[in-house]
Amino acid sequence: MGAARNSESGDDVRTELPEDLTEVSDFFRAIGKQIKLLREQAGLTRKELGERVGYGEHLISAVERGVRTPQPELLVAVDKLLNAGGMLAVAKDDVVSARAKARVRHPGWFRGYAALEPVAVEAHEYSLYAIPGLLQTEAHARAVYGMRQPLLTEDVIEERVASRMARQEILTRWPRAIFSWVIDESVLLRPLGGWGVHEEQLLHLLAVGRMRGMAIQIMPLNRSEHAGLGGPFNLITPKGRPQAGYIEAQQSSRLIMDQEEVRIMNARYGALRAQAHTPEESLTLIEKMLGER
């Protein structure tokens, strides 16, 4: 899913909110304070800690401030690295339980699709303008929201980044759904946030594209036929329910349940996958883009 589109006018209801951690915020803040104390005692910056445990600096910051759900894997890794003696690792089961109580709140225009995403057995997306939301790095998402017009406040930017990152948990959950993305090559040629942010984003696409059950395909610019000029769209199949379609454009969105319309979107997506580079060719293209810098 690409970045949500907002006019930020007074009557605009297209807003994204962060994780609703109201019921468990004190618990997560306490864990965040413990991580921060241990990190500072070890003489590490947030960036250094993130690099050693495989997480981004901004995520470490968000966890320390209690505005982002700490992943159990992060707690175990930090506990081991900072010699916490099990103080953090022992809380991982409680974090899982607390996270189940927390909700990610969504605006009305997105709520229908958002309700299907956590129970999806398949999810496919064609992206013509932006890196899909489920594939964005934290830095990329922050850059996208930072350049939004009219300008957003820093607090709103952080809230929206946290909300976007929370959705990505479905990519690491088991049993894992089947995911695929077709991304227009022009999207990868646009270094939003500067080269450092873009390089991290391309590397992240490589990492996700190499995961089992994930397929990233790039639609090259030199194709003489293109089935997706009508715009980006999503196809999603919730467990035990029919497949649905979803489209967004500027200030409007639509969840499509009519099966004839969904069939047409499915046929269009199949054509796009046939016209695009294969997943292997797509990863090679991304590697080439990184190497040419």
N, C-alpha and C positions, 0 to 999 in steps of 0.2 A: 504494500500500500504506500503510495507516495505521501508526501507531507500534506497534512490537512490544510485547507485553504480558508483563511479568515479575512474578513474585511475589518475586524476589530471596531466596528461601529457600535453605537450604544445598543442597537436592537439586534445585533448579530448573535445568533445562538450557536454558531459553529465554533465552539471552543473545546479545547482538550484540557482535562484536568489530570493531576498526578495520581499516583496510587492513593487510594483512600485508606490510610493507615490509622484512622482515628482510634480504633479499638486496641491497637497494638503499638502505637507510636512510642509510648514510654519504654516499652521493652526493647524496641529497635534502637531507640536513642541511647539506652544504657549499653547495649552491645557496641554501638558505634563509638561511644566514649571509651570503652575498654580497648577497642582496636587502636584508637588514636593514642591513648596513653602508652600502650605497648610499643607502638610504632615510634613515638617520640623518645621513649626510653632506649630503643635500639638505635636511635640517631638516624632514622630513615625519613626521607620525604615521602609524600603520597605517591609521587611518580616512581620513586625507587621501590617502594613496597609493591605497587602495581606491577612493575616490570618483573619482579621476582616471583610473583604468584600468578602472573598471566592475566591481569585485569588492567583496565585503563585507569589513569589518574583520576578522571572525573567520577568514575564509579566508586573508587575508594573514598573520594571526598563525600559523595552522596551517602554512602553507607555510614561513614563516620558522623555525618550530621543527622542520621536517622530518617532521611527522606527516601531511602531506597532499601528495599528488602534485601538483607544479606543472604547470599546463596550459601547453602550448607557446605558446598565444596570450597567456597572462599573462607569460611570459618575454619575448616580443617587445615587448609593451606597456610593461613596466617598463624594459626595456633602452633603449627609445626615450625614455621620459619622464625617466629618470635619467641619460641620456647615458653609458651604460655602454660604448659603443663596440663593441657586438657581443659582449661578454663573456658575457651571459646568452642572447642570441638564438642564439648558436652551439651552445648545449647542447640546443636543443629536440629535435633528432633523437635525441640520447642519452636524453632524458627519455622519449620515445615508446618506445624500446627497453627502457628500464628498467621502465617502467610495465607492459609486456607480461610481465615476469618477476614483478611483484608480483601478489598475489592478494588478493581481498576474502574473508575467512573468514566463514562463516555458521554459525549453530547448526543442529543436526540437523533441527529442526522446519521450518526455512525453506530448507534446502539444496536440496530438490527443485525448488522454485519458482525459487530463485536460479540454478540451473543452466540454466533455460530463458530467463531474462530477457535475458542478453547476446546470445542468438541468435534473439530474437523478431523476427518480421516484423510482428506485430500484438500490441498489449497494450491491454486495456480494463479499467476498474475502476469499480465502483459503491461510493461511500463514504458511509456514513450517519452516522458519528460523528466523523471527523477529516479533516484535509487529507491527501490521499494522500502517502505518503512521497516519491514521485518529484517532487512539486510543492512540497514544503516548503522554505522558506528556511532558511538556517543558524540564524538567530535564532529562528525558530519551532520548529525541531527542538530547539534547546537549551532553549527554554522548556518544551516538552513533557516532555523528559527531566528537567528541573529540578524539575518538580512531581510526578514519579513517586513513588508511595508503595509500600513504604518508600523513604525518600530515598536517592538514589544519591550516591556521592562525585563530586567535581569531575572527577577523572581518568576515571571511568567515563562521565560525561556527555560529556566531550570525545571519548572513544573511540567512543561510539555516534553522536554527531553526525558524526564523520569517516566512519564506515561508511555512514551514510545518504547523505551528500553524494557519496561515491564511486559509489554506484549510479546517480546522476543523469547520469553521463557518457553513458549510452545515449541521452539526449535530444538530444545535440548531435553524435552520430556519424552519418556518412554511409556507405552509404545508410541513411536514417532509416526506422525502423519506423513503422507507423501507430499512433498513440496516441489514446485517447479516455477521458474521465472523466465520470461523472455524479456530482455532489456535492450532497448534501442542503443546502438553503438554511440550515438551522439551524447547519451547520458554519461558515458564513461570518458568522453573527451572534455567534459565540463568540470574543471578542478575547483569545485565549490569549497570555499574555506582556505584556499591556497594549496600548494603542492603537498605539504606535510600531511594535511588532513586527507587530501585525495589519495595519497600513497597508502595511508593506513586503510582507507576505504577499499581500495583495489585489493590489498592484501587480505582484507576480511572477506571479500567476495571469493577469492581463491580458497580460503579456508572453509567457507561454507560449501562451496561448490565441490569440494573433495569429500564432504561428509556423505555417509550412506543415506539414501532416500532423498537427497537434494539434487536438483538439476538446474543449473544456470546456463541459459543460452543467450548469446548476443546476436541481435539482428543487425547484420552489416549494412553500411550506408550505400554500398554499391549494388544492391539487389535491384533488378529490373521489375520485380513484382513484390508487393508488400500488402499483406492482408490486414494490417492493423492501423491504417491511416484514419480510421474512424475514431481513434482515441484509446486510452488505456482502459483496462477492465480486469475484474477478478472473477474467478470461478471457485466455489467452495462447496465441499460435500460434508455436511455434519453426519455423525454416526447415526445410522438408522433413519436418515431423512433424505429427501431428494436433493440433488445438486441445485445450487442457487448462483445467480450472477450478481455482480455489484459494480456500479460505475460512479465516478465522481467528476464534477466539472465546476470550477469556480465555486459558486455559492449553493450548489445543489448536489444531491446524491440520490441514488435509487438502488434499492435491493430488489432483485428480479427473481420472482418465484415461478412465473409462467414457464412451463417446461418447453414450450415451443421456442420461446426467446432464448432460453438457456441452451437448447440444442443448437441454435444458430451460433451462439457465442462459443460453444464447444467446438463446432466445426471451424470457426474462425481461428480459435486458439490452436487447433490441430494444424491448420495451414501455416500459421506463424512459426510453429515449432519445426515444420518441414522446411520453411524458407530460411530459418536462422541457422547459424553455426551449430554444430553438435555440441554437447556439453564439453567434450574433450577439446574440440577446436576453440571453444569459447574461453576455456581456461588458458590455453596457449596464447590467445589474443591478449588476454589481460596481462599475462607474463611479459609479452612483447611490449605492451604499453609501459610497464614498469621498467623494463630494460632500456627503453629508448630515452628515458629521462636523463 
